[in-house]
Amino acid sequence: MHSTTVQNEAAFAGDSRVQDFCQLLKPRVMSLVVFTGIVGLLLAPGTLHPVLAGVALLCIAVGAGAAGAINMWYDRDIDAKMRRTRGRPLPMGRIVPDEALGFGVVLAMGSIAIMGLAVNWVAAGLLTLTIAFYVFVYTMWLKRRTPENIVIGGAAGAFPPMIGWAAVTGDVSLAPLVLFAIIFLWTPPHFWALSLYRSDDYENAGVPMLPVVAGLRETRKRILLYTLLLVPLTLAPSFIGLVGLFYAATAALLGAVFVAFAVRVWFDETDRSARHMFAYSILYLFLLFAALLADRGLSLVA
């Protein structure tokens, strides 16, 4: 009986440890990264063997997870001070820092090497740039120094469609750059909406997010400005001939709703509208990129 209990406890501890390492990969962020990478891969001209396409997407996912693990290693001190992040494995002591760093570095190097050897080195180079930008430019340089951290650092999350495209074509052209620009402009209002109702967290941790440095009113203004810049840009894939009218109509409708949320945030002095906008912003990007795939599917059927 005692032996069985010990075995069960060991199995539970093992499962918990696996879950902790999975949490280091930031799986929710990874899912959106992989989806936008899929869209870039499927929209690209030409074909890629399904096995190689799967390898490319796995490398994008693992590379994103590696960057997340290294981010958690570096930010473990400020994560411990924030309600949103204090339950992560490193602040809770469930994983020691050296393990997290080693885990992230091995995954990063492995994903880059496999992407280069199995797919092509252009995609591997872009994956390297993505990881390096997130770790060194955003996490280590910008995040603790400037309120523009998310404006510049957000570029890291915009690379996956370009990586997916390059996996098929071996190059980068106007179309993937447009997809990059859409995510790049989407990122600031998405994160600023979060920072509006988490500003106390960031202030306690000493992170100079825009609401902490410039105030809530300025943040609301910036959210509205970036949203108004973003929505016309989302129509660009149709204008350059990448997709057709179905996508344009969908993007216009989704964008109108996004602008409406931004206007509500501008006028609302409470946290409620910011919370709603943050939640919608995730759905917005997902539906926008899903519409790209749907439009391409409709054109193939026609």
C-alpha positions in Angstrom: 0.0 0.0 0.0 2.8 2.4 1.0 4.7 1.5 -2.3 1.6 2.3 -4.4 1.2 5.6 -2.7 4.8 6.5 -3.3 4.5 5.6 -6.9 1.4 7.6 -7.4 3.0 10.6 -5.7 6.0 10.3 -8.0 3.8 10.0 -11.1 1.9 13.1 -10.0 5.1 15.0 -9.4 6.4 14.0 -12.8 3.2 15.1 -14.5 3.3 18.4 -12.7 6.9 19.0 -13.8 6.0 18.3 -17.4 3.2 20.8 -17.1 5.6 23.4 -15.6 8.0 23.0 -18.6 5.0 23.3 -21.0 4.0 26.5 -19.2 7.5 27.9 -19.9 6.6 27.7 -23.6 3.7 30.1 -23.3 1.3 27.8 -25.1 -1.5 30.4 -25.6 0.9 32.8 -27.3 2.4 29.9 -29.3 -1.0 28.9 -30.7 -1.6 32.3 -32.3 2.0 32.3 -33.6 1.6 28.9 -35.2 -1.7 29.9 -36.7 -0.3 33.0 -38.4 2.7 30.9 -39.6 0.2 28.4 -41.1 -1.5 31.2 -43.0 1.8 32.5 -44.4 2.7 28.9 -45.5 -0.6 28.2 -47.2 -0.8 31.6 -48.9 2.7 31.3 -50.4 2.9 30.4 -54.1 4.3 27.0 -54.8 4.1 23.8 -52.8 5.9 22.2 -49.9 5.8 18.5 -49.1 3.3 18.0 -46.2 6.0 16.4 -44.0 8.3 19.4 -44.5 5.4 21.8 -43.9 4.7 20.0 -40.6 8.4 20.3 -39.8 8.4 24.0 -40.6 5.4 24.6 -38.4 6.8 22.5 -35.6 10.0 24.6 -35.7 8.0 27.8 -35.6 6.2 26.5 -32.5 9.3 25.3 -30.8 11.2 28.5 -31.6 8.4 30.6 -30.2 8.3 28.4 -27.1 12.0 28.7 -26.7 11.8 32.5 -26.8 9.1 32.3 -24.2 11.1 30.1 -21.9 14.1 32.4 -22.1 11.8 35.4 -21.5 10.5 33.8 -18.3 14.0 33.0 -17.2 15.1 36.7 -17.6 11.9 38.2 -16.2 11.5 35.9 -13.2 12.2 38.8 -10.8 9.5 41.1 -12.1 7.1 38.1 -12.7 7.2 37.5 -9.0 5.9 41.0 -8.4 2.9 40.9 -10.7 -0.4 39.2 -10.0 -0.8 38.0 -13.5 2.5 36.2 -13.6 3.5 35.3 -10.0 2.0 31.8 -10.4 4.5 30.9 -13.2 6.9 28.0 -12.5 10.0 30.2 -11.9 8.6 32.7 -9.4 7.0 29.7 -7.6 10.3 27.8 -7.4 9.0 24.8 -9.3 11.7 25.1 -11.9 15.2 26.5 -11.1 16.5 29.3 -13.4 19.4 27.3 -15.0 16.9 24.6 -16.1 14.6 27.2 -17.7 17.5 28.9 -19.5 19.0 25.6 -20.7 15.6 24.4 -21.9 15.0 27.5 -23.9 18.5 27.6 -25.5 18.4 24.0 -26.5 15.0 24.3 -28.1 16.0 27.5 -29.9 19.1 26.0 -31.3 17.4 22.8 -32.3 14.4 24.5 -34.0 16.8 26.7 -36.0 19.0 23.9 -37.1 16.2 21.6 -38.1 14.4 24.4 -40.0 17.6 25.1 -41.9 18.6 21.5 -42.6 15.1 20.2 -43.4 13.4 23.2 -45.0 15.6 26.1 -46.1 18.1 28.5 -44.5 16.0 31.6 -45.3 13.2 30.4 -43.1 15.8 29.4 -40.5 17.4 32.9 -40.7 14.0 34.5 -40.1 13.3 32.1 -37.2 16.7 33.1 -35.7 15.8 36.8 -36.1 12.5 36.2 -34.4 14.0 34.5 -31.4 16.8 36.9 -31.1 14.6 40.0 -31.4 12.2 38.7 -28.7 15.0 37.8 -26.3 17.6 40.4 -26.8 15.7 43.4 -28.2 12.4 43.2 -26.4 13.0 41.2 -23.2 16.5 42.3 -22.3 16.8 45.8 -23.9 13.4 47.5 -24.3 10.9 46.1 -21.8 12.5 47.6 -18.7 13.7 50.8 -20.4 11.1 52.5 -22.5 7.3 52.7 -22.8 7.8 52.1 -26.5 8.8 48.5 -25.6 5.7 46.9 -27.1 5.7 49.1 -30.2 9.2 48.0 -31.3 9.4 44.7 -29.5 6.1 43.6 -31.0 7.9 42.9 -34.3 9.0 39.6 -32.8 5.4 38.3 -32.9 4.9 39.6 -36.5 7.6 37.3 -38.1 5.7 33.9 -38.2 3.8 34.6 -41.5 7.0 35.6 -43.1 8.7 32.4 -41.9 5.8 30.3 -43.2 6.0 32.0 -46.5 9.8 31.6 -46.8 9.5 27.9 -45.9 7.7 27.5 -49.2 9.3 30.0 -51.5 12.8 30.4 -50.0 12.4 34.2 -50.1 10.5 37.2 -48.8 8.3 39.4 -51.0 5.7 42.2 -50.6 2.8 39.9 -49.5 4.5 38.5 -46.3 5.8 41.9 -45.5 2.1 43.2 -45.5 1.1 40.3 -43.2 4.1 41.3 -40.9 2.9 44.9 -40.9 -0.6 44.0 -39.9 0.5 42.0 -36.8 3.1 44.7 -36.1 0.4 47.5 -35.9 -2.1 45.2 -34.1 0.3 44.4 -31.3 0.4 47.9 -29.5 -3.4 48.4 -29.1 -3.7 44.7 -28.1 -1.1 45.0 -25.3 -2.0 48.6 -24.3 -5.6 47.4 -23.7 -4.2 44.8 -21.3 -1.9 47.3 -19.6 -4.8 49.7 -19.0 -6.3 47.4 -16.5 -3.0 45.9 -15.3 -1.2 49.2 -14.8 -0.8 48.7 -11.1 1.0 45.4 -11.8 3.4 47.0 -14.2 4.0 49.9 -11.8 4.8 47.5 -8.9 7.2 45.6 -11.1 8.9 48.8 -12.4 8.0 48.1 -16.0 7.6 51.4 -17.9 4.4 50.4 -19.8 2.7 53.4 -21.4 -0.1 53.8 -18.8 2.6 53.9 -16.0 4.8 56.5 -17.8 2.3 58.6 -19.9 -1.0 58.0 -18.0 -4.3 56.3 -18.9 -5.6 59.1 -21.1 -2.5 59.1 -23.4 -2.7 55.3 -23.6 -6.3 55.4 -24.6 -5.4 58.0 -27.3 -2.6 55.8 -28.6 -4.9 52.8 -28.7 -7.4 54.7 -30.9 -4.7 56.1 -33.1 -3.0 52.7 -33.8 -6.4 51.1 -34.4 -7.3 53.7 -37.0 -3.9 53.1 -38.7 -4.3 49.3 -38.5 -7.7 48.9 -40.1 -6.9 50.4 -43.5 -3.7 48.4 -43.6 -5.7 45.2 -43.2 -7.3 45.8 -46.6 -3.9 45.8 -48.3 -3.8 42.0 -49.0 -6.8 42.5 -51.3 -5.2 45.6 -53.0 -2.0 43.7 -53.8 -3.9 40.8 -55.2 -3.0 38.2 -52.5 -6.7 37.6 -51.8 -10.0 38.9 -53.0 -13.2 40.7 -52.1 -14.4 38.2 -49.4 -11.4 39.0 -47.3 -11.7 42.7 -47.9 -15.3 42.7 -46.8 -14.5 40.6 -43.7 -11.5 42.7 -42.8 -13.6 45.9 -43.1 -16.4 44.5 -40.9 -14.0 43.2 -38.2 -12.1 46.4 -38.4 -15.2 48.5 -37.8 -15.9 46.5 -34.7 -12.3 47.0 -33.5 -12.5 50.7 -34.0 -15.8 50.8 -32.1 -14.0 49.1 -29.2 -11.2 51.6 -29.3 -13.7 54.5 -29.3 -15.4 52.9 -26.2 -12.0 52.7 -24.5 -11.3 56.4 -25.3 -14.5 57.5 -23.6 -14.6 54.9 -20.8 -12.8 55.9 -17.6 -13.2 52.4 -16.1 -11.4 49.1 -17.0 -14.4 47.5 -18.5 -14.0 48.6 -22.1 -10.2 47.9 -22.1 -10.9 44.3 -20.9 -13.4 43.8 -23.7 -11.1 45.3 -26.3 -8.2 43.0 -25.2 -10.4 39.9 -25.4 -11.8 41.0 -28.9 -8.3 41.8 -30.2 -7.2 38.2 -29.9 -10.4 37.0 -31.7 -9.9 39.8 -34.2 -6.5 38.7 -35.4 -7.5 35.1 -35.5 -10.6 35.9 -37.6 -8.6 38.2 -39.9 -6.1 35.5 -40.7 -8.8 32.9 -41.0 -10.5 35.1 -43.6 -7.3 35.1 -45.6 -7.4 31.3 -45.7 -11.1 31.3 -46.5 -10.7 33.7 -49.3 -7.9 31.6 -50.8 -10.1 28.5 -50.5 -13.0 30.2 -52.2 -10.7 31.3 -55.1 -9.5 27.8 -55.5 -13.1 26.4 -55.6 -14.1 29.1 -58.1 
